[in-house]
Amino acid sequence: MNVHAPQMVPHLTTANSGPLELIETQILEHQSRIEAWFRRQWSRTPAPFYASVDLRNAGFKLAPVDTNLFPAGFNNLNPGFLPLAYHATQSAMQRLCADAYEVLIIPENHTRNLFYLESVATLQQIVQQAGYAVRIGSLLPDIGDGKQIELPSGRTLKLEPIRRENDKLRVADSTPCAILLNNDLSAGRPEILENLKQHIIPPLQLGWSNRLKSQHFAVYRDLATEFAGLLELDPWLIDPLSRNCGCIDFMKREGYECLEKHVGELLSQIQAKYTEYKIDKKPFVFIKADSGSYGMGVMTVSSVEEIGQLNRKQRTRMDATKEGQKIHKVIIQEGVYTSETLNGNSVAEPVVYMIDHFVIGGFYRVHSGKTQTENLNSPGMHFEPLAFADACCSPDRHCSPNAEPNRFYAYGVIARLALLAAARECAAIELAA
């Protein structure tokens, strides 16, 4: 792959005018102020070790729709720009665990998902190239003496059993200095990881067994308001409106009153904004499990009536998320259209990856079988790497606001804003622990 070749940038089907041009123009004009503002924020609230942020670009609105603190797509990044990740990893480890020299990565309990294991192999490469010895420890109870997995890329990933001795984890005859979790703990916090003397990065409290999307986006809303004031923008242009409901059971049709109430109010709120900006589109919302990832437990509706009309298949999809975890709480999030398309017919959305507070790359999630209003994180998707090396931090004011470097810079700004929300969220969770 020629990493210096221009990367394909999806076409915006919405004309670059009105709110979108305003967002990108204001971001470009205030670049110095934005970077100074971020620098002050990171000094007060350090970033999580790593994160990925899913963005949606409607042409009139650019906003994050999900923030994952255990990213699982490192293999989709442009390999030519991995040196960015090496340097960011050195910075993060120096801050979080300065005396570490050996790192144990604990991944998800997948042995058949080769796409995920390719991501783990790339993560291992990143940490190794940052100067650390790396081993992969498995939480699988039937791992035996370990397992070697041949990957499609030609690499071999070695999963090793871990054992606990007093308050430390060991792999064979090694006692790693730090433990890097790439397991989002959707099924809960394994007892073997509790109360260890070793550094656990990120902390256990940040897994989906503790964390809620509704809490994250509540923090993000406050930050978006503060940031929009800096740019003299309407916060709605960078913030997906949301509400949440607890005590819901889709199979038993319990909790629908709360769901219908908030869906109706949120659709009305979105319509008011569409009217204000003369946007000729139909509002819709995503209903998502309030915790968990992998695109499970997600549906879209554009009217209150659709909730009462859910069939058994739809309710079954909304009954449980990853690892079979029952869905009891949902976040109702403003649906942000994705108006970017690849090859004229495949809808696309950018995903931005960060280590420490640095943007290290990203990719477009592309799906030829979905529409502008649907969840693209589903079977049938594929990925197109982004040329994020300079563009994420070096906009070009001589180009139009939606030119490649400037659009990438805008992506990086909004993604870092979501990362900062996650940092504040993490600080609050750790303080309460």
N, C-alpha and C positions, 0 to 999 in steps of 0.2 A: 504493500500500500504506500503510495506517495503522500506522505503527511503534509507536504507543502502545497499539494493541489487544492484548489478551492473546494470547500465542502458544499453539498447541495443544501440550499436554504428553502424550505417550503414557501410556496406562494401564498400571500394573504388574499383570500377571496373577497374580503371587505376592503374597500378603498382606503388607502392610507391618508385619512383626513379626519377631522373632528377630534373626538376624545383620544384615539390612539396617537395621532400626530402630536397632540398636546402632551400626553404622557412622555413619549420619547424625547420630544423637544425640551421639555422641562428637565428631564434627567440629564440630557447632554449639557444644557446651559448651566446646570448646578453641579457638575461633576466634582469640582474641588470641594464644595461645601458638603456634598454627599460623602466623599471619602474621609473628610475630617470628622464628620458626624459618626461614621462607622468606627473610626479609630477610637474615638472617645467611648463609644458603646462597648467595644471589645475590652477596653481597659477596665471597665466596671463589671462586665459580665462576660467572662471568657466563653468561647464557642464550645459546643460538644466536640468530641473527637472527630466524628464524621456525620454526614447527613446527605440525603438526596431530597430534592424538592420537585414535585410535579407542578408545572405551570400550565395555564390555559390562556391563549391569546385570541380574544374574540374580535380583534380589529378595533373595538371600541373600549376594551377593558383587558388588562393584563394582571393576572392574579394567581397566587399559589392555591392549589386545591388539596395538596397532601404533603406532609413532611415526615420522612422516614429516618429514624435515628439509627437504624441498622441496615444500611443500603445493600442491595444485592444485585447490582448490575455493573460491577467494575469491568467486566469483560466487554461491555458495550462501548467503553470509552475509546477515543482515538489513541492507539498505542504510541503514536509519535509524541504525545504530550504527557506521557506518564512521568517524566522528570518533574513536572509541576507537583504531582502527587508525592514523589519522593521527598522533596523539600518541605512540603506541607506536613508530612508525617514526622519528619525530624523536628519541626517546630512544635507540633502537638505533643509528641512524646517528651520533649525537653521540658515542656510546661507541666504535663500531667504526671510524668514518672521519669525524672531526670536520671536516676541511677539504673534504669533498665538496660539490659543488653540481650536478653532472650525473651521472646514473646510467644505466648500460647494463644492461638486463635481457636475459639469454640464456635463452630458454624451451626446452622440449622441441622435437624436430623434427617437430611435428605441423602440418599445414596444413589437414587435413580434419576434425579433431576440434574442432568449433565449441564444444562445452561447455568443453573445456580452454582454447581461445583466449578465451572469455568470462572465464575466471579470470585469464588474463594481462592482459586489458584492465582488469579490476578492480584487479589488483595495480599496474598502471601508474597508475591513478587514485589509489590509496592513496599511492604514493611521490610523485606530483606534488602532491597536496594537503598532503603533509608539507613541501613547499617545495623540491623538486628537479626539475630538467629531466630528462626520461626519454626514452630511445629503446629500441627493441626490436631486438636484433641476432640474426640467425639463423645457426646452424651448418650449415644445409643447403647442400650443394655446388652445387645448381642454382638458387639463389635469384636469380641474375642481378643486375639492378639493384634488386631489391627486390620486394615484393609487398604489395598492399593487399587486406585481407580484410574483406568486409562481414559483420557478425555479426548474429544474430537479434535482439539487443537494439537494433539500429539504430546501434551504434557501429562505427567503422572501426579496424582494427588494422593498423598499418604495420610489416611486417617488413623490416629492412634488412640488406644484406650487411656483414660485418665483415672487416677486414683487419688484419694485424699489421705494425707498423713497429718494428723492433728489439724492445724489451721492453714495448710498449704496444699495445693494441687501438684501432683508429680506426673510426668510422662516418662516411662521407662526409668532411667537413672537421672533424669533432669528435673530441676525445680525452676520453672520459668519465673522471671522477675515480675512480669505483668501478664494479665489475661485480657485479650481483646475479644469482646463478644460480637459475633455476627449472627446472633440468635435473638430474635425479638421477644422471646419469652411469652408468646401468645398463650401457651399452655400452662403458664405459671413459672415460679422461680424454683429451680431444682435445689433440693436441700444441700447437695454437694457444693454449691456455689455460695452458700450463706456463710457470713462471718469469717471470710478468709483474710489472711494477713497480706496477701498479694494484692496489688492494684488491679481492680476490675474496671475496664474501660469499654463502653460507658457503664456507669453504675447500674446495679440490678433494678433500682427504682425506676429506671427509664424504659423498662420493657412494657409491652402492652398489657401485662397483668396489673400494672399500676396506672399507666398513662391513658388519657382520653383525648381524642381529637377535638372535642368541644372545648376543653381547657386550652389546648394549643391555639385554636383560632380566636378564643377570647383574648388571649395575650396578644396575638397578632393584630387584632382589631385596634387595640390601644396604640400599638407601635405604628400601624398604618396611618392612624389619625395624626400622630406626632410627626411622622415622616412626610405626610402629605402637606402638613403645615409648612414644613421646610421648603417644599417645592411650589406652594400655593396651588395645590391640586385638591379636587374633591376626593376624599379618602375612598369613596366607593369605586373609583376607577382602578384601584389596586387591591381591593378587599372583597372577598366573597362573603356576602351576608350569610349568617347561619343562626340556627336555633337547635335545641336538643331536647330529646324525650328519653326518660328512663322508664323502667317497668313495662316493657313491651314484649309481647309474644305473638309472632306472626302466625304460627300454626293454630293457636287458640283464638286468634283475632282479639287479643287483649291489648289495651293501651292505644287503640285506634283513635279515641277521642282527642288525646294529646297530639297525636300525629296529624290528624285532620286539621286541628286548630292552627298548629304552627305552619303547616304547609300552606294553608289558605292565607295566613297573615304574611308569610314570606313572599308568596307569589304576588300579593298586592303591593308589597314594598318594592319588589323588583320592577313591577309594571310602572310604578310611579317614577322610578329612575329612567326607565325606557322612554316614558312620555317626556320627561324633562330633557333628555338628550335626543329626542326625535328618532329613536331606534325602532325600526319596523320589524321586530322579531317577537316571538312568543316566549314569555318567561317559562322557565322550568326549574326544577330543583333535583338535586341528588339526595337520596336517602341512603346513608351509609352506616354500617356498624361503627359505634363510637370508639372502638379499639380494633387493632388488627390491620393486616396489610394483604398483599398479593391480589388486590382487586376483588376480593370476595365480600359478599354481603353488601352489594351496591345495586341500586336501581334508580331510575329516573321517572318522575311524574310531572305533568304540566297542569293537573287539575286535582282538586280535592276528591272528586268522584272516583278517580282511578284507584284510590286506596281501598275503598270498599269493594272494588271489582277485581282485586287481585285473585288470580286462580291458584290452585294448589301448587303448581310448579313454581310460580313466582314466589309464593310464601315459603316454600321449601328452600329456595335459594337465599331467602332473607332470614332463615331460621338459625343458621350457624355459619361461622367463618373458619379461618385457618385452624387446623388441628381439631376440628369439630366443636369448637367453642360456641356455646349457645349465645345468641345475640339477645341481650336484655336492654341495651341502650343504643340509641341511634342519634346521629347528628343529621339535621336537615340543612343542607348547604345550597346556596344559590348556584344554579347551574350556569357555568361560564361556557359559552360556545367556544369551540376550537375552530377558527376560521383559516387555519393553515392547512394546506394540502400539498402532497408530494405527487408529482407526475399528473397533476390535475384531478385526481379522483380518490386518492388515499388521504384520509384525514390524519393530522399529525399534531403532537404536543411535545414541547421541550421538557426534558428532565435534566436538572442541573445537579452536579455532584460537588461536594465540598469536603475538605479535610481541614480541621482547625477552622479559621475564618477565611480560608482561601478557596476560590473556585478552581477546581482541578480539571474540569471537563464537563461533558454532558452528551446527550444524544436526543434525537427525536424518536418518540414512540409513535409508530406508524401502523395504521390498521385500514385495510381496504374494504373490510366488511362492516364498518361502523359509520355512523353519521356524526354530524357536528355536536349533537347533544348527548352522545353515548359515552360510556366508560371504555377507554381504549386499552386499559390494563386487563386484557382478556385474551383467551386463546385466539391465535391468528395474527397477533401483533408481530412486528419486527422492528429493528432499531437501525437508525442511521447516525453514525458518530458526528459530533460537532467539532469544528476547528476553533476551540475555545482558548488556545494558548495566549494570544495577545488580545483578541477581541473582547474578552470578558473584562479586561481592565484598561483597555486603550481605545476608547471610542474615537471616531474620526469626524470632527465637526465640519469637514469639507464635504462629507457625503450627506445624503438625505437621511432623515431620522430612522428610516427602516432599512438602510443599507446593512450588509452583513455584520460589520464590526459594531455598529450602533444597536442593532437589534440584540446581538449577543450581549452587549454591555447592559442593556435594559434587563435582559433575562437575569444576568448575574446580580444586578442590584436588587431586584424583587426576590430572588432566591436567598440572597444574604439577609434580607429583611425577615424572611421566614425563619432562617437560621438563627437570627437574633431573638426572635420570638421563642424558638426552642431553647435557646440559652437561658432566657429569663424563666421559662417554664421549668427547665431542669434545676435552676437555682432554687426555685420555690419548692419543688419536690424534695430535693436533697435537704433543704432546711427543715422541712416537716418530718423527715424520716427519723 
